[in-house]
Amino acid sequence: MKTQRAEANNNFIMQAGILAIAGIIVRIIGLLYRAPLTAIIGDEGNGYYSFAYNIYANILLISSYSIPSAISKIMSQRMALREYNNAHRIFRCALVYVTIVGGIAAAFAYFAAGALVVDNAVPVLRIFAPTILLSGFLGVFRGYFQSYRSMIPTSISQIIEQIANAGISIGAAYLFISSVGETADDTARAIRGASGSALGTGSGVLVALLFVGGIYFYNRRRILDRVSTDASGWVEPYSRIARDIIFIVTPFILSTYIYNCSTAVNQTIYAKVMLYRHMISAPEVSTLYGIYSGKAVVLRNVPVALASAMSSAIIPTIASSWVTDEKRETRKKVSRAVKVTMSVAIPCVAAFIFLAKPIVQILFPQKSSLDMASRLLTFLSVTVISFCLSTITNGVLQSIGKVNKPVTHAAIALGVQSLMLWLLLRHTGLGIYAIVIADVVFSTLVCVLNAVSLRQSMGYRQEIYATFVLPAICSVVMGVIARLAYELMHKLTQRNFISVLVAGILGFLVYLITLIQSGAVDEEDLKSYPKGRLIIRYLKKFRLLSDKPGRRKRRQPGRGDEDRQ
């Protein structure tokens, strides 16, 4: 029994790892194509795209974003009981559900665009509208395959979607801008470029839908053969299936939406106050917001996504140990998940602080906005830690059955940060930097509230010294050396990319060595990293990691505090 449980956990972790790797690849592709796209549509175009995209994303969250998780959960329950016919009926019912809900949401986005975004972003949102319906169908197919414990179709479709998105966004933006001619003003060209980019997003979803739909229809005969083997004798009415879908999808929607809607709330408050209170022109408001969301936030989100993907393979095991009443083991797993994630997030903060301008210059070299984008990235860097922590703690609370806690905490944080943002924008001259403060307040509040709930629910309190203090010290050392290396290489080569590359490699090596020598991580921690065993082998080869078991563990301060809980 224990062997079967271990194999199930290992298979789940492997599937989560596949999805995590796909997520990392998607983020990298997204980061790389933003540079040429921004060069084409400019900061103003980026602003119009961001205004429309954030509203589109929120409508998508409400209508169909949570479909894969919900459908896979319902179907897997039926298949565990060998009710293959009922599982397939759920799939069919889900297609009807997204046709109705997705169709209504798409129509709302199209016809209400004028009331949802600034005037110049209306055409962009209307191009986004059909993508909402397509995303619903894509979500159902992804959820279908996930219910069979296969993340490969979802992972491949995500990569294909992003590749198509990148290529078509760049091409369509260029063609749309070219179509208006050289005589058009900058704002007209920005609107057309943003519209082309929106078309790329929809095209990516369509290509991914054709891919997963093709896989389904290719295997349709085998799927129906399996349905025919259903011997349960119970045919679930569609009315009951529809009720189950609604009642299971709704909690997923609330949890996901409230946590992620802060971006749309912030942009709405910012645009309204700046346009009607401070009388700033729409192009200027859009340009400033484009620098913030299209450059600083895009870069900030890379380590957040990497850390979240890395921890996704660790956290699912928490649910099983909690259910079997292994409280102490659960606390250890949470501690390790947080520790591993912080060992990635904290040095990323240092990198953004010490090398913000060189990093921004690689992807977004536009001189007019380089300084502002660099400052915004520096200030935003602290939210890397809080967003990573809130992501992990949200997952832990849901794993131990406290599914409503993350929703409540996000709602409280959203209310506080929205009021603060409105006051800062009305009564100070902070402008776009007020959104940065709002981001810090939101993510920090969620972390604090989640930590209180974890302590009350499972007696958990994170070890501080080895998890936060030592990585912070090592990160500062890394940042100083990386900055010195950058300055030296830049003087020698006058090449920003080469200088950042050399500084990054040297900084990584310095951080890894100091982290290990300080005792902040041990061999077991390193195994949780991607290619962790390969890293361990090379560290031992160069005698940077001891072969003697337990040596590092004894040197790690604070571990005993966690074990005594």
Residue pairs with C-beta under 8 A, 6 or more apart in sequence:
5 320
9 316
9 317
9 320
11 149
12 149
12 316
13 313
13 314
13 316
13 317
15 149
15 150
15 151
16 151
16 312
16 313
16 316
17 313
18 151
18 152
18 155
19 151
19 154
19 155
19 309
19 312
20 309
20 310
20 312
20 313
21 155
21 309
21 530
22 151
22 154
22 155
22 156
22 158
22 159
23 158
23 305
23 308
23 309
24 305
24 306
24 309
25 159
25 162
26 158
26 159
26 161
26 162
27 301
27 302
27 305
27 306
28 302
29 159
29 162
29 163
29 166
30 162
30 165
30 166
30 298
31 298
31 299
31 302
31 363
32 166
32 363
33 165
33 166
33 167
33 169
33 170
34 294
34 295
34 298
34 363
34 364
35 362
35 363
35 364
36 170
37 169
37 170
37 173
37 197
38 46
38 294
38 295
38 364
38 366
39 366
40 170
40 173
40 174
40 177
40 193
41 49
41 173
41 177
41 190
41 193
41 194
41 196
41 197
42 186
42 189
42 190
42 193
42 287
42 290
42 366
43 287
43 290
43 291
43 294
43 366
43 368
43 369
44 186
44 187
44 190
44 283
44 286
44 287
44 290
45 173
45 189
45 190
45 191
45 193
45 194
45 197
45 290
46 194
46 290
46 291
46 293
46 294
46 295
47 190
47 285
47 286
47 287
47 288
47 289
47 290
47 291
47 293
47 294
48 118
48 120
48 121
48 124
48 190
48 191
48 194
48 286
48 290
49 121
49 124
49 194
49 197
49 198
49 290
49 294
50 267
50 289
50 290
50 293
50 294
51 117
51 118
51 121
51 124
51 125
51 267
51 271
51 286
51 289
52 113
52 117
52 121
52 122
52 124
52 125
52 128
52 194
52 198
53 124
53 128
53 198
53 201
54 263
54 264
54 267
54 293
55 109
55 116
55 117
55 125
55 264
56 109
56 125
56 128
56 129
56 131
56 132
57 260
57 263
57 264
58 257
58 260
58 261
58 264
59 105
59 108
59 109
59 132
60 105
60 131
60 132
60 135
61 253
61 256
61 257
61 260
61 261
62 105
62 253
62 257
63 98
63 101
63 102
63 104
63 105
63 132
63 136
64 98
64 101
64 102
64 105
64 132
64 135
64 136
64 139
65 135
65 139
65 253
65 256
66 249
66 252
66 253
66 255
66 256
67 94
67 98
67 136
67 139
67 140
67 143
67 249
68 139
68 140
68 142
68 143
68 146
68 154
69 143
69 146
69 252
70 143
70 245
70 248
70 249
70 252
71 90
71 91
71 94
71 139
71 140
71 143
71 144
71 146
71 147
71 245
72 143
72 144
72 146
72 147
73 147
73 248
74 90
74 147
74 244
74 245
74 248
75 87
75 90
75 91
75 143
75 144
75 147
76 147
76 149
78 84
78 86
78 87
78 90
78 236
79 87
79 147
79 148
81 232
82 230
82 231
82 232
83 230
83 232
83 234
83 236
84 226
84 227
84 229
84 230
85 227
85 230
85 232
85 235
86 230
86 232
86 234
86 235
86 236
86 241
87 147
87 227
88 223
88 224
88 227
89 235
89 236
89 238
89 241
90 241
90 244
90 245
91 140
91 144
93 238
93 241
93 242
93 245
94 140
94 143
94 245
95 137
95 140
97 242
97 245
97 246
97 249
98 133
98 136
98 137
98 139
98 140
99 133
99 136
99 137
101 136
102 132
102 133
102 134
102 135
102 136
102 137
103 133
105 132
105 133
106 129
106 130
106 131
106 132
106 133
107 129
109 116
109 125
109 126
109 128
109 129
109 132
110 125
110 126
110 129
113 122
113 125
113 126
113 129
114 122
116 125
117 124
117 125
118 271
118 275
118 282
118 285
118 286
119 282
120 187
120 190
120 191
120 282
120 283
120 286
121 191
121 194
121 286
123 191
123 195
124 191
124 194
124 195
124 197
124 198
125 198
127 195
127 198
127 199
127 202
128 198
128 201
128 202
130 202
131 201
131 202
131 205
134 202
134 205
134 206
134 209
135 205
137 209
137 213
138 157
138 205
138 208
138 209
138 212
141 153
141 209
141 212
141 213
141 216
142 153
142 154
142 157
142 212
144 216
145 151
145 152
145 153
145 154
145 212
145 215
146 154
153 211
153 212
153 215
154 212
156 211
157 208
157 211
157 212
158 208
160 204
160 207
160 208
160 211
161 204
161 205
161 207
161 208
162 204
163 204
164 200
164 203
164 204
164 207
164 208
165 200
165 201
165 203
165 204
165 205
166 200
166 204
167 200
168 199
168 200
168 203
168 204
169 196
169 197
169 199
169 200
169 201
170 200
171 196
171 200
172 196
172 197
172 199
172 200
172 203
173 192
173 193
173 194
173 196
173 197
173 200
174 196
175 196
176 192
176 193
176 195
176 196
176 199
177 189
177 192
177 193
177 196
179 192
180 188
180 189
180 192
184 192
186 283
187 283
190 283
190 286
216 223
251 403
254 407
255 398
255 403
255 406
255 407
258 407
258 410
258 411
258 414
259 394
259 406
259 407
259 410
259 446
261 414
262 413
262 414
262 417
262 418
262 438
262 439
262 442
263 293
265 414
265 418
266 417
266 418
266 421
266 435
266 438
266 439
267 289
267 293
267 435
269 418
269 421
269 422
269 425
270 285
270 289
270 421
270 425
270 432
270 434
270 435
271 285
271 289
273 422
273 425
273 426
274 280
274 285
274 425
274 431
275 282
275 285
277 425
277 426
287 369
288 372
288 431
288 432
289 432
291 369
291 372
291 373
291 376
291 432
292 376
292 432
292 435
292 436
295 360
295 363
295 364
295 369
295 373
295 376
295 377
296 360
296 373
296 376
296 377
296 380
297 380
299 352
299 359
299 360
299 363
299 377
300 352
300 377
300 380
300 381
300 383
300 384
303 344
303 345
303 348
303 384
303 388
304 345
304 384
304 387
304 388
304 391
306 344
307 341
307 344
307 345
307 348
307 384
307 388
307 391
308 341
308 388
308 391
308 392
310 340
310 341
310 344
310 528
310 529
310 530
311 337
311 340
311 341
311 388
311 391
311 392
311 395
314 333
314 336
314 337
314 340
314 528
315 333
315 337
315 392
315 395
315 396
315 399
316 399
317 333
318 330
318 333
318 334
318 337
318 395
318 396
318 399
318 400
319 399
319 400
321 329
321 330
321 333
322 330
322 399
322 400
322 401
322 458
327 458
327 459
328 563
328 565
330 400
330 458
331 458
331 459
331 460
331 562
331 565
332 562
332 563
334 392
334 396
334 454
334 458
334 460
334 462
335 460
335 462
335 463
335 467
335 562
336 524
336 525
336 528
337 392
337 396
338 389
338 392
338 462
338 467
339 463
339 466
339 467
339 521
339 525
340 525
340 528
340 529
341 388
341 389
341 392
342 385
342 388
342 389
342 467
342 468
342 471
343 471
343 515
343 520
343 521
343 525
344 388
345 384
345 385
345 388
346 385
346 468
346 471
346 472
346 475
347 471
347 474
347 475
347 478
347 507
347 511
348 381
348 384
349 381
349 382
349 384
349 385
349 475
350 475
350 476
350 478
350 479
351 359
351 478
351 479
351 482
351 504
351 507
352 359
352 377
352 378
352 380
352 381
352 384
353 378
353 381
353 479
354 479
354 480
354 482
354 483
355 479
355 482
355 483
355 486
355 500
355 503
355 504
356 374
356 375
356 377
356 378
356 381
357 370
357 371
357 374
358 486
358 496
358 499
358 500
358 503
359 377
359 500
360 370
360 373
360 374
360 377
361 370
361 496
362 496
362 497
362 500
364 370
364 373
372 432
376 432
376 433
376 436
379 433
379 436
380 436
380 439
382 440
383 439
383 440
383 443
386 440
386 443
386 444
386 446
386 447
387 443
389 447
389 450
390 443
390 446
390 447
390 450
393 446
393 447
393 450
393 451
393 454
394 406
394 446
394 450
396 454
397 403
397 405
397 406
397 450
397 453
397 454
397 457
398 406
400 457
400 458
402 453
402 457
405 449
405 450
405 453
405 457
406 446
406 450
408 449
409 445
409 446
409 449
409 450
409 453
410 446
412 445
412 449
413 441
413 442
413 443
413 445
413 446
413 449
414 442
416 441
416 442
416 445
417 438
417 439
417 441
417 442
417 445
418 438
420 437
420 438
420 441
421 434
421 435
421 437
421 438
424 430
424 434
424 437
424 438
425 431
425 434
428 434
430 437
451 462
454 460
455 461
459 565
460 565
461 561
461 562
461 565
462 562
463 558
463 559
463 561
463 562
464 558
465 557
465 558
466 519
466 520
466 521
466 556
466 557
466 558
466 559
467 558
470 515
470 518
470 519
470 520
470 557
471 515
471 520
473 514
473 518
474 511
474 514
474 515
474 518
474 520
475 511
477 510
477 511
477 514
478 507
478 508
478 510
478 511
478 514
479 507
481 506
481 507
481 510
482 503
482 504
482 506
482 507
482 510
483 503
485 499
485 502
485 503
485 506
485 507
486 499
486 500
486 502
486 503
489 495
489 498
489 499
489 502
489 503
490 496
490 499
493 499
512 535
512 539
513 544
515 521
516 539
516 544
516 545
516 552
517 544
519 552
519 555
519 556
519 557
520 556
521 552
522 552
522 553
522 556
523 536
523 545
523 549
523 552
524 553
526 532
526 535
526 536
526 539
526 545
527 533
527 536
529 535
536 545
539 545
540 547
545 552
546 552
553 559
